[in-house]
Amino acid sequence: MNLRPLILSLSVLLSSPLLQSEDWPRWLGPETNGISGEVLPEQVDLTNRVWTAEIGIGFSSVSVAGGRVYSMGHRDGEETVSCLSEADGSLLWSDSYEAELMPNLHEGGPGATPTVDGDHVYTMSKDGQLRVYEADSGALVWKKEMPAISGMREIPEWGFTASPLIEGDTVFVEAGATFAFDKKTGEELWRSDDYRPAYGTPQLFEADGRALLAVLKTDGLVILDPANGKTLAFSMWRTSFQTNSTTPLSAGDGRLFISTGYDQGCALFRFSEGKLSKLYENKNMCNHMGNSVLIDGCLYGFDGTAHRGRPVEFTAIDLETGEKKWHFEDLKYGSVIAAGQDLIVLTERGEILIGPATPAGFEARVRHSILSGRCWTPPVLANGVIYARNASGMLVAIRVR
């Protein structure tokens, strides 16, 4: 028997980018930029639903790591952290605790996404409970009541929606001030100056050869020293609703792109030699809750606010200039992530569109409805499967590779 053709075909398959698999262990994925390292095939079957699960009301996205899927939801006065099997969606463990629903102009429920780091999972409840679990068993390792620790008189208007961010042995969390805890023991390492709360997650970026921490607070963009929490720079950025809900996007060379809703717009900043300078500001991209993604110098995102003002448009702008390249109408509000050179769009009506990222325009090569109800939470791509949820708690897993 001649094994050479078989060996050659296996070699081709094993070297093919279509076989790349990658976990998605935290908010905005492995590189915190909303982009998966996987490559989608030209033909994608969005009808290939692997499993579904009910995880409770909320807007928490999912994290996928070590064969497990983690997310959060609310039922009957309790919030639940769920750990599901990546293979079939069966429940491996869960933890429920009393928490507020806070249905303010939407269904309510948790908005932060679990963060998986090695053998542990870090979660933030809608009312500010920071909880750390063993990833395999769900055993509670330690917890913090952030409103009490931070001295808040009341829970922020939209609750706690920033996801925990981990770097090295430190977990950073938002509670008015930014806090740093030892991820293993829960010991407080530092707290920053106090600001009105950030609803978006902190972002690490590099400038002048060192790591820095950027946080878009309700008051504006804050640059912190991650070693001690010292404020290095601040630029005011406020909306008419006193709400900033997005995560700063690292754009390289000390640059940060921020964008918020309520017609506030977007801006590109650079931090260099201890100073934060604004390179431009305009209203060509107003990201309400979901971030834009940056591919080859072009930003793709939803421009407009989900429940007020002018119609929302799926839009592309040039990173360097802020110039609008195109807008794609009729999707209403939605969210976007990317895989390789492809954009994966989830509309608020539960429709998935997949098409190449190009500054020339957007043309979906596949489009299919996968969910009903309100879909504001960005989808996730991990190990060849797209995960998407709606506000009522239906989570679907669709194999696309």
C-alpha positions as CSV (number, residue, x, y, z in Angstrom):
1,M,0.0,0.0,0.0
2,N,1.4,3.4,-1.0
3,L,1.1,5.7,2.0
4,R,2.7,8.7,0.4
5,P,-0.5,10.4,-0.9
6,L,-2.1,9.9,2.5
7,I,0.9,11.4,4.2
8,L,1.0,14.4,1.8
9,S,-2.7,15.1,2.3
10,L,-2.4,15.0,6.0
11,S,0.5,17.3,5.8
12,V,-1.5,19.8,3.8
13,L,-4.4,19.6,6.3
14,L,-2.2,20.0,9.3
15,S,-0.5,23.1,7.8
16,S,-3.8,24.7,6.7
17,P,-4.9,27.9,8.5
18,L,-8.4,26.5,8.5
19,L,-7.3,24.1,11.2
20,Q,-6.1,26.8,13.6
21,S,-8.0,26.6,16.9
22,E,-7.9,29.2,19.6
23,D,-9.6,29.8,23.0
24,W,-11.4,33.1,23.8
25,P,-10.7,33.4,27.5
26,R,-11.9,37.0,28.3
27,W,-13.7,40.0,27.1
28,L,-12.5,41.0,23.6
29,G,-10.7,37.7,23.2
30,P,-7.1,36.6,23.7
31,E,-5.5,39.9,22.5
32,T,-8.3,42.1,24.0
33,N,-9.0,43.6,20.5
34,G,-12.1,41.6,19.4
35,I,-10.1,39.6,16.8
36,S,-9.7,35.8,16.7
37,G,-6.5,34.3,15.3
38,E,-8.6,31.7,13.5
39,V,-9.4,31.8,9.8
40,L,-12.9,31.0,8.5
41,P,-13.4,28.9,5.4
42,E,-14.9,30.5,2.3
43,Q,-18.1,28.5,2.7
44,V,-19.6,28.9,6.2
45,D,-22.7,27.0,7.3
46,L,-24.6,29.1,9.9
47,T,-27.3,26.5,10.2
48,N,-24.9,24.0,11.9
49,R,-26.1,24.6,15.4
50,V,-24.2,22.3,17.8
51,W,-26.1,23.1,21.0
52,T,-28.2,25.7,22.9
53,A,-28.4,26.5,26.6
54,E,-30.5,28.8,28.8
55,I,-28.1,30.9,31.0
56,G,-30.5,33.6,32.3
57,I,-31.2,37.3,31.6
58,G,-28.2,39.5,30.9
59,F,-25.6,40.8,28.5
60,S,-22.5,39.0,29.7
61,S,-20.6,37.6,26.8
62,V,-18.9,34.2,26.9
63,S,-15.3,33.1,27.6
64,V,-14.0,29.8,26.3
65,A,-11.0,28.0,27.7
66,G,-9.9,24.5,28.5
67,G,-12.9,22.8,27.0
68,R,-15.4,24.9,29.0
69,V,-17.7,27.8,28.2
70,Y,-18.4,30.5,30.9
71,S,-21.1,33.1,31.1
72,M,-23.5,34.8,33.5
73,G,-27.2,35.4,33.7
74,H,-30.1,36.3,36.1
75,R,-33.1,34.4,37.2
76,D,-35.7,35.0,40.0
77,G,-33.6,37.4,42.0
78,E,-30.4,35.5,41.7
79,E,-27.4,35.8,39.4
80,T,-25.7,32.7,38.2
81,V,-22.2,32.0,36.9
82,S,-22.5,29.0,34.5
83,C,-19.7,26.7,33.3
84,L,-20.8,24.6,30.3
85,S,-19.1,21.8,28.3
86,E,-17.6,23.2,25.1
87,A,-18.5,19.9,23.4
88,D,-22.3,19.6,24.1
89,G,-23.4,22.6,26.3
90,S,-24.1,20.4,29.3
91,L,-23.8,22.2,32.7
92,L,-20.6,21.3,34.4
93,W,-21.1,23.6,37.4
94,S,-22.8,26.8,38.4
95,D,-22.9,29.2,41.3
96,S,-26.0,31.4,42.2
97,Y,-26.2,34.3,44.6
98,E,-28.6,37.1,45.3
99,A,-28.0,40.1,43.0
100,E,-30.1,43.0,41.6
101,L,-31.5,42.7,38.1
102,M,-31.4,46.5,37.4
103,P,-33.6,46.6,34.3
104,N,-32.9,50.2,33.3
105,L,-34.0,50.8,29.7
106,H,-33.2,47.1,28.9
107,E,-33.8,43.6,30.4
108,G,-31.1,44.0,33.0
109,G,-28.8,41.3,34.4
110,P,-25.1,41.0,34.4
111,G,-23.0,42.9,31.8
112,A,-19.5,41.8,32.7
113,T,-17.8,38.8,31.1
114,P,-16.0,36.1,33.0
115,T,-12.2,36.1,32.7
116,V,-10.4,32.8,32.6
117,D,-6.8,32.8,33.8
118,G,-5.1,29.4,34.2
119,D,-7.1,27.3,36.8
120,H,-9.3,30.2,37.9
121,V,-12.3,32.2,36.7
122,Y,-12.9,35.8,37.7
123,T,-16.4,37.4,37.6
124,M,-18.1,40.6,38.4
125,S,-21.8,40.7,39.3
126,K,-24.1,43.5,38.3
127,D,-24.1,44.8,41.9
128,G,-20.3,44.7,42.3
129,Q,-19.4,41.2,43.7
130,L,-16.0,40.2,42.5
131,R,-15.8,36.4,42.7
132,V,-13.0,34.0,41.9
133,Y,-13.6,30.3,41.2
134,E,-11.7,27.2,40.6
135,A,-12.2,26.7,36.8
136,D,-12.8,22.9,37.0
137,S,-14.9,22.6,40.1
138,G,-16.6,26.0,40.6
139,A,-15.3,26.1,44.2
140,L,-15.2,29.7,45.4
141,V,-11.6,30.8,46.1
142,W,-12.2,34.4,47.3
143,K,-14.6,37.3,46.8
144,K,-14.8,41.1,47.3
145,E,-17.8,43.3,47.8
146,M,-16.7,46.2,45.7
147,P,-19.3,48.9,46.7
148,A,-18.3,48.5,50.3
149,I,-14.6,48.4,49.6
150,S,-14.7,51.5,47.4
151,G,-17.0,53.4,49.7
152,M,-19.8,53.9,47.2
153,R,-23.0,55.4,48.5
154,E,-25.0,53.6,45.9
155,I,-24.5,51.2,43.0
156,P,-23.7,53.0,39.7
157,E,-26.7,53.7,37.5
158,W,-25.9,50.9,35.0
159,G,-24.4,48.6,37.6
160,F,-20.9,47.0,37.3
161,T,-20.3,46.0,33.7
162,A,-16.5,46.2,33.4
163,S,-14.9,42.7,33.2
164,P,-11.9,41.8,35.3
165,L,-8.6,42.3,33.5
166,I,-5.6,40.1,34.5
167,E,-1.9,40.8,33.8
168,G,0.7,38.6,35.6
169,D,-0.3,38.1,39.2
170,T,-2.6,41.2,39.3
171,V,-6.3,41.5,38.6
172,F,-7.6,45.0,37.7
173,V,-11.3,45.9,38.4
174,E,-13.5,49.0,38.1
175,A,-15.4,50.4,41.1
176,G,-15.2,54.2,40.7
177,A,-11.5,54.0,41.4
178,T,-9.6,51.4,39.5
179,F,-8.4,48.6,41.9
180,A,-5.5,46.1,41.7
181,F,-5.7,42.9,43.7
182,D,-3.3,40.0,44.0
183,K,-5.1,37.5,41.8
184,K,-4.3,34.5,44.1
185,T,-5.0,36.0,47.5
186,G,-7.3,38.9,46.9
187,E,-5.0,41.3,48.7
188,E,-5.5,44.9,47.7
189,L,-2.3,46.2,46.0
190,W,-3.4,49.7,45.1
191,R,-6.4,51.9,44.2
192,S,-6.3,54.8,41.8
193,D,-7.8,58.3,42.3
194,D,-11.6,58.1,42.5
195,Y,-13.6,58.9,39.4
196,R,-17.2,58.4,38.3
197,P,-17.4,54.7,37.3
198,A,-16.2,53.2,34.1
199,Y,-18.7,50.8,32.4
200,G,-16.1,49.6,30.0
201,T,-13.2,47.3,30.8
202,P,-9.6,48.6,31.4
203,Q,-7.1,48.1,28.6
204,L,-3.3,47.5,28.8
205,F,-1.2,49.2,26.1
206,E,2.4,50.0,25.5
207,A,4.0,53.4,25.3
208,D,7.6,54.6,25.6
209,G,8.6,51.0,26.1
210,R,6.5,50.2,29.1
211,A,3.1,48.8,29.9
212,L,0.4,51.3,30.9
213,L,-3.3,51.0,31.8
214,A,-6.1,52.9,30.0
215,V,-9.6,53.3,31.4
216,L,-12.5,55.2,29.9
217,K,-14.3,56.5,32.9
218,T,-17.5,58.4,32.8
219,D,-15.4,61.5,33.3
220,G,-12.9,60.8,30.6
221,L,-9.8,58.8,29.5
222,V,-7.4,58.0,32.3
223,I,-3.9,56.7,31.9
224,L,-2.6,54.8,35.0
225,D,0.7,53.3,36.0
226,P,-0.2,49.6,36.4
227,A,2.5,49.2,39.1
228,N,1.0,51.6,41.6
229,G,-2.2,53.1,40.2
230,K,-0.8,56.6,39.9
231,T,-2.7,58.8,37.3
232,L,-0.3,59.7,34.6
233,A,-2.7,61.6,32.3
234,F,-6.3,62.5,31.9
235,S,-8.5,63.8,29.1
236,M,-12.1,64.8,29.7
237,W,-14.6,62.8,27.6
238,R,-18.2,63.0,28.6
239,T,-21.5,62.2,27.0
240,S,-24.9,63.8,27.5
241,F,-26.1,60.6,29.4
242,Q,-23.0,60.6,31.6
243,T,-22.2,57.1,30.4
244,N,-19.1,55.8,28.6
245,S,-19.5,52.0,28.0
246,T,-16.6,51.0,25.7
247,T,-13.1,49.7,26.2
248,P,-10.2,51.8,24.9
249,L,-8.6,50.1,21.8
250,S,-4.8,49.9,21.6
251,A,-3.7,51.0,18.1
252,G,0.1,50.7,18.5
253,D,2.8,53.3,18.9
254,G,1.3,54.6,22.2
255,R,-2.0,55.3,20.5
256,L,-5.5,54.7,21.9
257,F,-8.8,54.9,20.0
258,I,-11.9,55.6,22.0
259,S,-15.5,55.9,20.8
260,T,-18.8,56.4,22.7
261,G,-22.5,56.8,21.9
262,Y,-25.0,59.6,22.4
263,D,-23.4,61.4,19.4
264,Q,-20.2,62.1,21.4
265,G,-18.1,60.5,18.7
266,C,-14.5,59.2,18.6
267,A,-11.0,60.3,19.1
268,L,-7.4,59.0,18.6
269,F,-4.9,59.8,21.3
270,R,-1.2,59.2,21.7
271,F,0.6,58.9,25.1
272,S,4.3,59.8,24.7
273,E,6.9,61.2,27.1
274,G,4.4,61.5,29.9
275,K,1.8,63.5,27.9
276,L,-1.5,62.5,26.4
277,S,-2.3,64.3,23.1
278,K,-5.4,64.1,20.9
279,L,-4.6,63.4,17.3
280,Y,-8.2,64.0,16.1
281,E,-11.8,64.0,17.2
282,N,-15.0,63.6,15.1
283,K,-18.4,62.1,15.1
284,N,-17.8,59.5,12.3
285,M,-17.9,56.6,14.7
286,C,-20.1,56.6,17.9
287,N,-19.8,53.2,19.5
288,H,-22.6,52.9,22.0
289,M,-21.7,49.6,23.8
290,G,-19.8,47.4,21.5
291,N,-16.3,48.2,20.4
292,S,-14.9,48.6,16.9
293,V,-12.3,46.3,15.5
294,L,-9.1,47.5,13.9
295,I,-7.8,45.6,10.8
296,D,-5.0,46.9,8.5
297,G,-5.5,50.5,9.5
298,C,-9.3,50.6,9.2
299,L,-11.8,50.6,12.1
300,Y,-15.2,48.7,11.7
301,G,-18.0,49.3,14.1
302,F,-21.6,50.4,14.7
303,D,-22.0,54.1,14.6
304,G,-25.0,55.3,16.6
305,T,-26.9,54.7,19.8
306,A,-29.1,51.7,20.3
307,H,-32.2,53.4,21.6
308,R,-32.2,57.1,20.6
309,G,-31.2,59.7,18.0
310,R,-30.2,59.1,14.4
311,P,-30.3,55.7,12.7
312,V,-27.4,53.3,13.6
313,E,-25.1,52.3,10.7
314,F,-22.4,49.7,10.3
315,T,-19.4,51.9,9.4
316,A,-15.7,51.9,8.5
317,I,-13.3,54.8,9.2
318,D,-9.6,55.3,8.6
319,L,-7.6,55.0,11.8
320,E,-5.0,57.6,10.9
321,T,-7.4,60.4,9.8
322,G,-10.8,59.4,11.2
323,E,-12.3,59.7,7.7
324,K,-15.4,57.7,7.0
325,K,-14.8,55.1,4.3
326,W,-18.3,53.6,4.0
327,H,-21.5,52.8,5.9
328,F,-23.8,49.8,5.6
329,E,-27.5,50.5,6.3
330,D,-30.5,48.6,7.4
331,L,-28.9,46.4,10.2
332,K,-30.0,48.7,13.0
333,Y,-27.9,48.2,16.1
334,G,-25.4,45.4,16.4
335,S,-21.9,44.3,17.3
336,V,-18.8,43.1,15.5
337,I,-15.8,40.9,16.0
338,A,-13.2,39.6,13.5
339,A,-11.5,36.4,12.4
340,G,-8.4,36.9,10.3
341,Q,-9.6,39.2,7.5
342,D,-13.3,38.5,8.0
343,L,-15.8,40.5,10.0
344,I,-18.5,38.6,12.0
345,V,-21.5,40.8,12.6
346,L,-24.4,40.1,15.0
347,T,-27.4,42.4,14.6
348,E,-29.6,43.3,17.5
349,R,-32.3,41.1,15.8
350,G,-30.1,38.0,15.9
351,E,-28.8,37.9,12.4
352,I,-25.2,36.9,11.7
353,L,-23.3,38.3,8.7
354,I,-19.8,37.3,7.6
355,G,-17.8,39.1,5.0
356,P,-14.3,40.4,4.3
357,A,-13.0,43.5,6.1
358,T,-12.1,46.0,3.4
359,P,-12.1,49.9,3.2
360,A,-13.9,49.6,-0.2
361,G,-17.2,48.5,1.4
362,F,-18.9,45.6,3.1
363,E,-20.5,42.6,1.3
364,A,-21.6,39.6,3.3
365,R,-20.9,36.3,1.7
366,V,-23.2,34.5,4.2
367,R,-26.1,35.9,6.2
368,H,-28.5,33.9,8.5
369,S,-30.8,34.5,11.5
370,I,-29.7,32.5,14.5
371,L,-31.5,34.1,17.4
372,S,-34.6,36.1,18.3
373,G,-35.1,38.8,20.9
374,R,-32.6,41.6,21.7
375,C,-29.0,40.8,20.8
376,W,-26.6,43.5,22.1
377,T,-23.8,41.2,23.3
378,P,-20.9,40.7,20.9
379,P,-20.5,37.1,19.5
380,V,-17.4,35.0,20.2
381,L,-15.4,32.7,17.9
382,A,-13.5,29.9,19.6
383,N,-12.2,26.6,18.2
384,G,-14.3,26.8,15.1
385,V,-17.5,27.7,16.9
386,I,-19.4,31.0,17.0
387,Y,-21.2,31.6,20.3
388,A,-24.0,34.2,20.5
389,R,-26.6,35.1,23.1
390,N,-29.7,37.2,23.5
391,A,-30.9,39.3,26.4
392,S,-33.3,36.7,27.7
393,G,-30.5,34.2,28.1
394,M,-30.6,31.9,25.0
395,L,-27.0,30.9,24.1
396,V,-26.3,29.2,20.8
397,A,-23.2,27.5,19.6
398,I,-22.7,27.2,15.8
399,R,-19.9,25.3,14.2
400,V,-18.5,27.2,11.3
401,R,-15.4,25.2,10.5
